């Protein structure tokens, strides 16, 4: 969202294009003002979600995503998240959930809702927490990229400053040498 982090978004866009070629027929959602333009040409029916630049906004952003993405009935489509962490771009499958283990011997768990309501609530909460976890991981990676870029820029400016000061000193030394030579030649003439 804030920029100054190199190819962060272009790497996600390239990974998404590769992922889409391996999984045709996917519906894509994209979040982030810098990522969306990189994907719009690939998928004209791209659904745009609000981006998130700060950790303080992560929870409300995820709630907005869930409202936009999840169907009202509880028949959830497969959902894979493409994101960045400190190791690079990754894809994480969120839905369908892995199968639950077969119930063992013993009493059935107590519950106060019917199974469909309980599962719907469980899946919604699972998605919210998974998205929040992944969003904070990606934001952390983005901030690390931004910090690294700023440190590289700072080193570059420092090195450029040293070179410029050296060039200025050499140029000033040349000017002094020329002035001294002019004074010496004027003294020789007189």
C-alpha positions as CSV (number, residue, x, y, z in Angstrom):
1,X,0.0,0.0,0.0
2,X,2.7,2.5,0.9
3,X,5.2,1.7,-1.8
4,X,9.0,1.9,-1.4
5,X,9.3,-1.9,-1.1
6,X,10.7,-2.9,-4.5
7,X,9.1,-5.8,-6.3
8,X,6.9,-6.9,-3.5
9,X,3.6,-6.6,-5.4
10,X,5.0,-7.6,-8.8
11,X,6.2,-10.9,-7.2
12,X,2.7,-11.6,-5.9
13,X,1.3,-10.7,-9.3
14,X,3.7,-13.1,-11.1
15,X,3.1,-15.9,-8.6
16,X,-0.7,-15.4,-9.1
17,X,-0.5,-15.6,-12.9
18,X,1.5,-18.8,-12.6
19,X,-0.9,-20.2,-10.0
20,X,-3.9,-19.3,-12.3
21,X,-2.3,-21.2,-15.2
22,X,-2.0,-24.3,-13.0
23,X,-5.6,-23.9,-11.7
24,X,-7.9,-22.7,-14.5
25,X,-11.3,-21.4,-13.7
26,X,-10.4,-19.6,-10.5
27,X,-12.1,-16.4,-9.3
28,X,-9.6,-13.8,-8.2
29,X,-9.9,-11.2,-5.5
30,X,-7.0,-8.7,-5.0
31,X,-6.4,-6.3,-2.1
32,X,-4.0,-3.4,-2.4
33,X,-3.9,-0.2,-4.5
34,X,-0.5,-1.2,-5.9
35,X,-1.3,-4.9,-6.6
36,X,-4.6,-4.4,-8.4
37,X,-3.3,-2.6,-11.4
38,X,-0.8,-5.4,-11.9
39,X,-3.6,-8.0,-12.1
40,X,-6.4,-6.1,-13.8
41,X,-5.2,-6.9,-17.3
42,X,-5.0,-10.6,-16.6
43,X,-8.4,-11.0,-15.1
44,X,-11.0,-8.5,-16.3
45,X,-13.5,-9.8,-13.7
46,X,-11.1,-9.3,-10.8
47,X,-12.9,-8.5,-7.6
48,X,-11.1,-5.7,-5.7
49,X,-10.9,-5.7,-2.0
50,X,-9.7,-2.9,0.3
51,X,-6.0,-3.0,1.0
52,X,-4.4,-2.7,4.4
53,X,-1.3,-0.7,5.2
54,X,-1.3,-0.8,9.0
55,X,-1.6,-3.5,11.6
56,X,-4.2,-1.4,13.4
57,X,-6.6,-1.8,10.4
58,X,-6.0,-5.5,9.9
59,X,-9.0,-6.8,11.9
60,X,-11.5,-4.5,10.3
61,X,-10.0,-5.1,6.8
62,X,-10.4,-8.9,7.3
63,X,-14.0,-8.5,8.4
64,X,-14.6,-6.5,5.2
65,X,-13.0,-9.2,3.1
66,X,-15.1,-11.9,4.7
67,X,-18.3,-10.0,4.0
68,X,-17.2,-9.5,0.4
69,X,-16.0,-13.0,-0.3
70,X,-18.2,-15.5,1.7
71,X,-21.5,-16.5,0.3
72,X,-24.6,-15.9,2.4
73,X,-25.5,-19.6,2.3
74,X,-22.9,-22.0,3.9
75,X,-21.6,-23.6,0.7
76,X,-18.1,-22.3,0.7
77,X,-16.0,-22.4,-2.5
78,X,-12.4,-23.4,-2.4
79,X,-10.2,-20.6,-1.1
80,X,-6.5,-20.2,-1.6
81,X,-4.6,-17.2,-0.3
82,X,-1.5,-15.9,-2.1
83,X,0.7,-13.8,0.1
84,X,4.2,-12.8,1.0
85,X,6.2,-13.7,4.0
86,X,9.9,-13.3,4.8
87,X,10.8,-16.4,2.7
88,X,8.9,-15.2,-0.4
89,X,5.5,-15.6,-2.1
90,X,3.4,-18.6,-1.0
91,X,-0.1,-20.0,-1.6
92,X,-2.1,-21.3,1.4
93,X,-5.2,-23.3,1.0
94,X,-7.9,-22.2,3.5
95,X,-11.0,-24.0,2.2
96,X,-12.0,-26.8,2.0
97,X,-11.0,-27.6,5.5
98,X,-9.0,-30.8,6.0
99,X,-11.2,-33.7,6.9
100,X,-11.9,-34.0,10.6
101,X,-10.6,-37.1,12.3
102,X,-13.0,-39.9,12.8
103,X,-14.7,-39.8,16.1
104,X,-13.2,-42.0,18.7
105,X,-15.0,-44.0,21.3
106,X,-16.7,-42.0,23.9
107,X,-19.6,-39.7,24.2
108,X,-20.5,-37.2,21.5
109,X,-19.4,-33.6,22.2
110,X,-22.0,-31.4,23.9
111,X,-23.2,-28.6,21.7
112,X,-26.0,-26.1,21.9
113,X,-26.4,-25.5,18.1
114,X,-27.3,-27.8,15.3
115,X,-24.3,-29.2,13.4
116,X,-24.8,-26.9,10.3
117,X,-24.8,-23.7,12.4
118,X,-21.9,-24.9,14.5
119,X,-19.9,-25.7,11.3
120,X,-20.8,-22.4,9.7
121,X,-19.6,-20.5,12.8
122,X,-16.5,-22.6,13.0
123,X,-15.6,-22.0,9.3
124,X,-16.2,-18.3,9.5
125,X,-14.0,-18.0,12.6
126,X,-11.4,-20.2,11.0
127,X,-11.3,-18.0,7.9
128,X,-11.2,-14.8,10.0
129,X,-8.3,-16.0,12.1
130,X,-6.4,-17.5,9.1
131,X,-6.8,-14.3,7.0
132,X,-5.8,-12.1,10.0
133,X,-2.7,-14.3,10.6
134,X,-1.7,-14.3,6.9
135,X,-2.4,-10.5,6.6
136,X,-0.2,-9.7,9.6
137,X,2.5,-12.0,8.2
138,X,2.4,-10.3,4.8
139,X,2.3,-6.8,6.4
140,X,5.4,-7.7,8.5
141,X,7.2,-9.0,5.4
142,X,6.2,-5.8,3.5
143,X,7.6,-3.6,6.4
144,X,10.8,-5.7,6.4
145,X,11.1,-5.1,2.6
146,X,10.5,-1.4,3.0
147,X,13.0,-1.2,5.8
148,X,15.6,-3.0,3.7
149,X,14.9,-0.7,0.8
150,X,15.3,2.3,3.0
151,X,18.6,1.0,4.4
152,X,19.9,0.3,0.9
153,X,18.9,3.8,-0.2
154,X,20.6,5.3,2.9
155,X,23.8,3.3,2.2
156,X,23.7,4.4,-1.4
157,X,23.2,8.1,-0.4
158,X,26.1,7.8,2.1
159,X,28.4,6.2,-0.5
160,X,27.4,8.8,-3.1
161,X,28.0,11.6,-0.6
162,X,31.5,10.2,0.1
163,X,32.2,10.0,-3.6
164,X,31.0,13.6,-4.2
165,X,33.0,14.9,-1.3
166,X,36.1,13.2,-2.7
167,X,35.4,14.6,-6.1
168,X,34.8,18.1,-4.7
169,X,38.1,17.9,-2.7
170,X,40.0,16.8,-5.8
171,X,38.4,19.6,-7.8
172,X,39.3,22.1,-5.1
173,X,42.8,20.8,-5.0
174,X,43.1,21.1,-8.7
175,X,41.9,24.7,-8.5
176,X,44.4,25.5,-5.8
177,X,47.2,23.9,-7.9
178,X,46.2,26.0,-10.9
179,X,46.1,29.2,-8.8
180,X,49.6,28.4,-7.4
181,X,50.9,27.7,-10.8
182,X,49.5,31.0,-12.1
183,X,51.1,32.8,-9.1
184,X,54.4,31.1,-9.7
185,X,54.4,31.9,-13.4
186,X,53.5,35.6,-12.6
187,X,56.4,35.8,-10.2
188,X,58.8,34.2,-12.7
189,X,57.8,36.9,-15.3
190,X,58.4,39.8,-12.9
